[in-house]
Amino acid sequence: MNNAFDRWVYWFFAGDAAREADGLQSSIQWIAPWAPWVTIAILLGGGVLVASIYYRERTTKQPWYKATLATMRIALVALILFMLYGLSLRPYRTDTPDLVIALDDSQSMSHVDALSGEEASQVESRLSAAGYQEASRWNQGRTLLLADDWFGQLQPHYRLKGYFIGDSGRAWSGDVEQWTEMLASANADRPASRLGDSLTEIFQQQRGRPTAAVVLLTDGITTEGKSLSDAAVVARRRGAPLYVVGLGSRQRQLNLRIEDLDVERAAFVGDPLSFKFRLGAAGMAGKTARVTLRLKDDPKILAERTVPVASDEMTRQLDLQFRPTKKGDYSFVVSVEAGDEEIDLSDNEATAQVAVRDDAIKVLLVDSQPRFQYRYLKTLFERQLKPASSSGRPENAFDLTAILQDSDMEYAEQDAVAERAFPSSQDELFQYDVIVIGDANPAFLSRINLELLTKFVVEKGGGVIFVAGDQYLPWQYGGTPLASLFPFQMDGAQRPAPPLTDSIPVKLTNLGMSSPPLQVGSNTSETLRRWDSIEQLYWLPEFPTLKPGAQVLATARDRFDAKGEPIPLLMQQFVGGGKVMFLASDDLWRWEHHDPFWMQSVRYLARASILGGGWGAELAASRNEYERGEPVRLRVRFFDDRKAPTSDQGVTVMIEQAGGRQRRISLARASGSRDTFEAAISDLPEGEYRAWIAEPIISDATEQAATSFRIEATAGEMARLAADFGELRAAATAAGGKFYTFSDATQLLKDLPPGRQVRIETLSPIPVWNSWKLATLFVSLIIGEWLLRKRGGML
């Protein structure tokens, strides 16, 4: 029946002829003798007339007595009008709507989740009562269908249709009575989950059939094809809501991985090596991961850290630091300890090759006067010994030449490292690795000297560090060839006010925290603490306009320029093939960590000169294997950063699929780096790939930089085992249905819609207007009114 009136008519007039049930429906039909407004007018007019007549009746009876008589008379008029409409009951047989029950039989449904607490006891007790020993997702679904007798409860109201939806939509064979035996012996062993595709196939098979709803029992993991959300759109369009029971646990499969390991390929003995990498963690919320650094084939741990994992899916950039004490070529391994339940251990470690050298660095120190900064640096470079020596004898770490412009003529003869004049030829100057220029007077440097110094940086790729002074540098260098090396514009440079009485606190920038020269502690927190401890800085000029390529490594913590930016203390920039650093104050000689800062700065600037030749570049992928759709991250590092292109888009990599076409990929320079270029590609199809550097061509490289990797199809069924309740809930909502868990799935039977029944046969009509029940009612009303009038003395 379509409404309450129809149901009442059917019950009152046709209850003896047939009883409405599933598969039998009825409708009311009539033929109007005139327009509807005529019926309304007669009924209203007659009602007013009858009411007025009884209102004027003279009687001693109460008003309610007359109202009862008037109502009976009006009912007679309404009954006559009802009979004039010629109502008849038109019964018809219907086909009950389909209810689709879809059970996921992919391999992930055989997984037994590690449940805990009340949830575990509830699931295990229900499954044990159903005769299942393992609390797998597959057994949970069978418990609902078989032990809870869903088939028996639903069959009287729907035409049940059953399907498996693992790798395809497959109908259950036999009738409902045979399903119990079939499910009892079935297994969840399908190698793929195509849930969206399978549901779409079911809807195609249901085309033209009335479908009340689709009951879906699954863990929500789709490994191939359309998602459930895509299929939910089709379900809503066809008016078949999804009632979804999520089986399993939302806890992700435990997995730890090390990706994108990056470290300087070459260093000096005693240099801080920073091993940067990405740590990925899944299914470890609330736990900790232990990351270690060691040498390959050596169990000794060189560095380690424990990382708390805050969420089920976490990716975090980390680093481990280590200072090598001996020269040699080393293979370092960064690894993360596997968990007890971790399945895939192939991505738990990564390897990096590092060449450690102990060559003496040739340093040229230039200043105008024997300032404290000059004397401290001269003493440091003269006396510093190498951490280790192959001969066993002490050896100097630096080969120093010092030029003091205001010294006496005899000074160069008395001091073994002193020279009278700045090198006048390119051959003389290019023998040095690093040049340190303090507050030198440009008047003592010819234009040829200044041009040679510029060539030293641009062409040789040497390193220069400038230390600002209160007399000459950089104030007297505007308009000279050396001005191009400074990381700031000379216009607007402001000399500092007289020395302050309060020290200027120092703060490292984000780039400075990872820059090798500034690593004066054993780890990042110790380095920050030591830089925060500076209490000797009383002199700091302002350089408000930095050049586009300038990088700020350290600033004043509480002093700002007119633009509100912190005043820089230490800057660097890459010019041509070399590096230039600028220290904006000469007060750091008082700092207790002055020596390690300077030694690391000089080694950093000298790496290209000492370690660069013939090393070329390396090309690496973050992993050897990827799933389709995952980004493949490629990184090119130039061992000699002088060979790195000046353009930020100057590296091109060729990618070739085995037996397929080639593709050119442009890499962009990594932020804060001169020698590293990166790119991510996420649209590669499955297959084996080889990649190599196409541009620039490195002529003196010993071998071509290349790497190989593989793109695989989406991970198999057991690679991702966390039930995707979020996807299930979204799909159910999108299709107009509801989502349930195993514990509250019984509510689903009460929430299912009745569905739409389809007429298949029309039966003979049953007249209603001439029913004996109406005649009996008509006579009863007339007799009843007459008796009441007689009793009230109104005849």
Secondary structure, DSSP 8 states (H G I E B T S, - for coil): --SHHHHHHHHHHHTTT---BTTEEEEEE---SS-HHHHHHHHHHHHHHHHHHHHH---SS-HHHHHHHHHHHHHHHHHHHHHHTT-EEEEEEEE--EEEEEE--BGGGG-B----HHHHHHHHHHHHHTT-SS-BHHHHHHIIIIITTHHHHHTTTSEEEEEEESSSEEE--S-HHHHHHHHHH----BS---HHHHHHHHHHHTTTS-EEEEEEEE-----SSS-HHHHHHHHHHTT--EEEEE-S------EEEEEEEE--SEEETT--EEEEEEEEEES-TT-EEEEEEEETT---EEEEEEEE--SSEEEEEEEEEE---S-EEEEEEEEE---TT----TTSEEEEEEEEE---EEEEEEESS--HHHHHHHHHHHH-B-S--TTSS--BSEEEEEEETTS-TTHHHHSTTB-SS---SHHHHTT-SEEEE-S--GGGS-HHHHHHHHHHHHTS--EEEEE--SSSTTTT-TTSGGGGGSSB-STT-B---S--SS---EEE-HHHHH-GGG--SSSHHHHHHHHHT--------B---B-TT-EEEEEEEEEE-TTS-EEEEEEEEEETTEEEEEES-S-GGGSTTHHHHHHHHHHHHHHHHHH-TT--EEEEES-SEEETTS-EEEEEEESSGGGS-SSTT-EEEEEEETTS-EEEEEEEE-TT-SSEEEEEE----SEEEEEEEEES--TT-SS--EEEEEEESS--GGG--S--HHHHHHHHHHTT-EEEEGGGTTHHHHH------EEEEE---EE-TT-HHHHHHHHHHHHHHHHHHHHTT--
